[in-house]
Amino acid sequence: MTVTPSKLREDIYNILDLVLEKGEVVEVKRKGEIIKIIPPQKRSKLSRLISHPNVVVGDSDDLISIDWSKEWKPFI
């Protein structure tokens, strides 16, 4: 969709909603130049995960052989 600056100013909220909800690119033509309003790129949920380095210090296989019986208390 191509609009003039006047049309954008007149209906900016509806045009911005169109970009956000439908993913449509809006071009604004001003003085022979084109300015594009594009929707934000969707990022996957996995790309937003925060890295937690060094959560397990040492060899994770050592966790298998730990005796937890002293720490465990039965629910009474």
Backbone as CSV, one residue per row, in Angstrom:
resi,resn,N_x,N_y,N_z,CA_x,CA_y,CA_z,C_x,C_y,C_z
1,MET,0.848,-1.168,0.000,0.000,0.000,0.000,0.893,1.229,0.000
2,THR,0.609,2.152,-0.854,1.343,3.416,-0.929,0.397,4.553,-0.555
3,VAL,0.866,5.409,0.354,0.052,6.541,0.800,0.884,7.813,0.746
4,THR,0.202,8.919,0.765,0.869,10.220,0.855,1.036,10.572,2.330
5,PRO,1.923,11.497,2.657,2.051,11.922,4.050,0.738,12.456,4.622
6,SER,-0.057,13.131,3.800,-1.341,13.653,4.282,-2.288,12.521,4.656
7,LYS,-2.339,11.479,3.825,-3.199,10.320,4.108,-2.707,9.595,5.369
8,LEU,-1.378,9.490,5.519,-0.814,8.863,6.718,-1.199,9.653,7.964
9,ARG,-1.065,10.957,7.908,-1.405,11.817,9.048,-2.896,11.723,9.374
10,GLU,-3.714,11.641,8.337,-5.168,11.582,8.511,-5.628,10.279,9.163
11,ASP,-4.934,9.180,8.866,-5.421,7.859,9.296,-4.287,7.019,9.891
12,ILE,-3.389,7.646,10.644,-2.168,6.973,11.088,-2.429,5.737,11.955
13,TYR,-3.400,5.813,12.862,-3.621,4.682,13.764,-4.145,3.462,13.019
14,ASN,-5.046,3.657,12.094,-5.551,2.526,11.302,-4.475,1.954,10.398
15,ILE,-3.647,2.809,9.835,-2.567,2.336,8.971,-1.540,1.551,9.785
16,LEU,-1.186,2.051,10.952,-0.231,1.328,11.806,-0.809,0.003,12.287
17,ASP,-2.105,-0.035,12.591,-2.744,-1.297,12.967,-2.693,-2.292,11.818
18,LEU,-2.862,-1.809,10.595,-2.791,-2.659,9.411,-1.394,-3.281,9.292
19,VAL,-0.379,-2.499,9.553,0.995,-3.002,9.497,1.209,-4.055,10.579
20,LEU,0.782,-3.768,11.801,1.025,-4.685,12.912,0.186,-5.956,12.837
21,GLU,-1.084,-5.830,12.505,-1.988,-6.979,12.551,-1.924,-7.840,11.295
22,LYS,-1.798,-7.215,10.135,-1.832,-7.972,8.877,-0.443,-8.183,8.288
23,GLY,0.559,-7.483,8.825,1.915,-7.633,8.307,2.130,-6.942,6.976
24,GLU,1.276,-6.006,6.628,1.373,-5.323,5.348,2.416,-4.207,5.416
25,VAL,3.198,-4.075,4.350,4.184,-2.999,4.255,3.488,-1.765,3.691
26,VAL,3.694,-0.626,4.329,3.104,0.629,3.866,4.237,1.518,3.376
27,GLU,4.068,2.045,2.178,5.049,2.959,1.615,4.474,4.370,1.631
28,VAL,5.272,5.300,2.121,4.876,6.704,2.146,5.740,7.417,1.105
29,LYS,5.102,8.033,0.126,5.836,8.722,-0.936,5.912,10.207,-0.613
30,ARG,7.158,10.698,-0.505,7.374,12.119,-0.162,8.519,12.659,-1.003
31,LYS,8.256,13.692,-1.744,9.264,14.354,-2.587,9.977,13.363,-3.505
32,GLY,9.219,12.437,-4.066,9.778,11.470,-4.999,10.516,10.318,-4.341
33,GLU,10.603,10.319,-3.027,11.278,9.247,-2.284,10.232,8.370,-1.601
34,ILE,10.584,7.131,-1.359,9.687,6.181,-0.696,10.242,5.867,0.695
35,ILE,9.399,5.990,1.687,9.721,5.596,3.065,8.819,4.425,3.391
36,LYS,9.409,3.323,3.865,8.622,2.122,4.142,8.391,1.952,5.640
37,ILE,7.171,1.590,5.976,6.825,1.192,7.340,6.594,-0.313,7.265
38,ILE,7.463,-1.057,7.923,7.381,-2.515,7.832,7.065,-3.112,9.195
39,PRO,6.382,-4.260,9.216,6.070,-4.899,10.496,7.339,-5.448,11.143
40,PRO,7.351,-5.552,12.464,8.518,-6.118,13.131,8.673,-7.577,12.743
41,GLN,9.922,-8.038,12.689,10.169,-9.431,12.373,9.801,-10.274,13.577
42,LYS,9.063,-11.338,13.316,8.695,-12.244,14.394,9.910,-13.095,14.750
43,ARG,10.209,-13.138,16.023,11.314,-13.959,16.504,10.748,-15.220,17.117
44,SER,11.451,-16.300,16.944,10.987,-17.549,17.527,11.178,-17.501,19.045
45,LYS,10.408,-18.295,19.743,10.525,-18.335,21.200,11.902,-18.840,21.619
46,LEU,12.464,-19.762,20.851,13.775,-20.299,21.196,14.869,-19.247,21.078
47,SER,14.725,-18.314,20.162,15.754,-17.287,20.002,15.741,-16.289,21.156
48,ARG,14.661,-16.264,21.930,14.568,-15.345,23.067,15.052,-15.960,24.380
49,LEU,15.462,-17.234,24.352,15.945,-17.872,25.574,17.249,-17.223,26.031
50,ILE,17.398,-17.116,27.327,18.603,-16.540,27.904,19.547,-17.672,28.268
51,SER,20.793,-17.543,27.846,21.793,-18.553,28.131,22.186,-18.497,29.609
52,HIS,22.299,-19.653,30.230,22.735,-19.753,31.628,23.964,-20.649,31.679
53,PRO,25.126,-20.096,31.375,26.333,-20.925,31.368,26.731,-21.334,32.781
54,ASN,27.424,-22.442,32.867,27.982,-22.943,34.127,26.919,-23.231,35.173
55,VAL,25.784,-23.745,34.747,24.751,-24.120,35.704,25.213,-25.340,36.488
56,VAL,25.776,-26.312,35.806,26.360,-27.481,36.462,27.863,-27.331,36.356
57,VAL,28.515,-27.183,37.503,29.961,-27.045,37.511,30.545,-28.428,37.708
58,GLY,31.373,-28.840,36.803,31.958,-30.167,36.868,31.320,-31.080,35.835
59,ASP,31.480,-32.360,36.052,30.964,-33.365,35.124,29.536,-33.718,35.516
60,SER,28.605,-33.562,34.592,27.202,-33.830,34.905,26.952,-35.316,35.193
61,ASP,27.832,-36.198,34.723,27.671,-37.628,35.019,27.904,-37.929,36.494
62,ASP,28.629,-37.072,37.203,28.850,-37.264,38.640,27.560,-37.119,39.437
63,LEU,26.563,-36.431,38.904,25.296,-36.254,39.615,24.550,-37.578,39.790
64,ILE,24.798,-38.512,38.919,24.102,-39.806,38.980,24.510,-40.588,40.216
65,SER,25.781,-40.488,40.598,26.283,-41.312,41.698,26.176,-40.651,43.071
66,ILE,25.534,-39.516,43.192,25.401,-38.843,44.492,24.365,-39.591,45.337
67,ASP,24.709,-39.814,46.609,23.785,-40.471,47.547,22.961,-39.373,48.240
68,TRP,21.682,-39.304,47.922,20.788,-38.291,48.469,20.001,-38.794,49.673
69,SER,20.258,-39.994,50.130,19.436,-40.579,51.204,19.533,-39.777,52.512
70,LYS,20.657,-39.133,52.790,20.795,-38.324,54.013,19.951,-37.034,53.916
71,GLU,19.765,-36.541,52.715,19.025,-35.297,52.490,17.520,-35.522,52.431
72,TRP,17.132,-36.715,52.046,15.716,-37.007,51.834,15.011,-37.268,53.149
73,LYS,13.884,-36.599,53.358,13.088,-36.829,54.569,11.699,-37.236,54.111
74,PRO,11.213,-38.370,54.586,9.886,-38.820,54.151,8.798,-37.892,54.679
75,PHE,7.750,-37.746,53.912,6.602,-36.946,54.305,5.754,-37.758,55.280
76,ILE,5.503,-37.226,56.439,4.727,-37.963,57.450,3.352,-37.366,57.589
